[in-house]
Every structure is written in C-alpha cells, then in structure tokens.
Amino acid sequence: MTAVQSMMDIKLAAADESARVTFEPIGIVFEITEDDFITVRFDSALASSVEIYHWSNGISVWLPYPGESDYVVLDSSDQEMIRLW
C-alpha cells in the first residue's frame, strides 16, 4: 500500500508593483507584474520546511533540499511553468 500525498498551493502575488520571485537554493527566478501571481504546489507534509521572505519588490521562497519532493510552479492561468527537482 502506498501513502497518499496531500498537496498544497501557496499563491505568491505582486500587489502594488512588479515583483521578482526567487526559488532558493536553486536560484530560479520569475518576474511577475502588478496584480499578477504564480502558485507553488507541493506536498503539504513539507509545509513547515518552506520559508518565504518578502521585501519591497521581491519574494524569496526557500524550499527543502533536492530529493525531498517535486515542487510545481503554476502561472495565474493554472498552467505548469516548471517543476523544481
């Protein structure tokens, strides 16, 4: 019997101006425009290990190290942009 994976989504938005979203430690960067967003989807069991930092025009998302899980980045139309690890 295999364990069922429960996924969660975190929406990362640019509210007042464009923003740079960086996924660390791998350094993948996305630019999102004002009022736009991207979503990162991952196993909810890893939620306590994900760190998110915000500054004036950027968001840094620190993910658990490679091999822990797949992280899927979706655009605002819910289309897959990239899989991390």
Number of C-alpha atoms within 10 A of each C-alpha: 3 4 5 6 10 9 13 14 17 12 13 19 22 20 14 12 14 17 24 17 24 19 18 16 13 13 12 12 13 15 15 21 15 13 12 17 20 24 21 21 18 22 15 14 12 14 15 8 12 12 12 14 11 11 9 9 13 18 20 19 19 17 21 17 12 12 8 11 15 13 19 17 23 19 16 15 9 10 12 15 13 13 12 17 12
